[in-house]
């Protein structure tokens, strides 16, 4: 469950990227009790609306 707008989630991830140089992966989870359909909807929304902002970005050297 993503309790944020697309813009808020994108900015949150950009902030993580700034604070943690070299960040390459995040883990998404869902709360216990959430239906599989709700989780699928959230993942689709994330993939469609948030991920394109970060595709193709260069990762800082470790």
N, C-alpha and C positions, 0 to 999 in steps of 0.2 A: 504494500500500500504506500503510495507516494503522496503524502499530505502537503503538496505544494503545487503551484502552477508550473508550467513548463519553464517560464522565465526564472522563477525562484530556484527550481532544481538545477537549471543550467548554471546560474550564478553560484549556487552552493558548490557544485562540482568544480567550477573555475577557481573558487576560493581554495578548495582542497588542493588543486593543482599548483596554485601559487605557494601554499604553505608547505607542501610536501613535494619538493623537487624530485622528479623521477617517478612519480606515481603513474602506474600503468594500468592498474586493475582496481575495480571496486566490486563489492559483493552486494547483490540485491537479495533481500529476503522478504517474507511476508508474514504477517502476524498469525499466530495459531487461531484457528477458527475461520479464517478467510477462505472463501471458496476457491477452487481451482479456476473457475471462470473469472472471478475478480482479479486473481493474480495474473492470469493470461492477459486480461484487458490492460492491466497496469504495465506489464512488460511490453505489450504492443505499443502503448502510448509512449513509453520511455524510448523504445527503438525508433519510433517514427518522429518524435518531437524533440528529443534531447540528444540522442547519440550522433545525429548528423553534425552537430556543432563540433564534436571532438574527432570525427573521422579524419584520418590523414595528417593529424598533428604530429609533429616531431616530438619524440620523447627525449628529455635531457639525458645526457650521459651520466652514468652512475660513478 
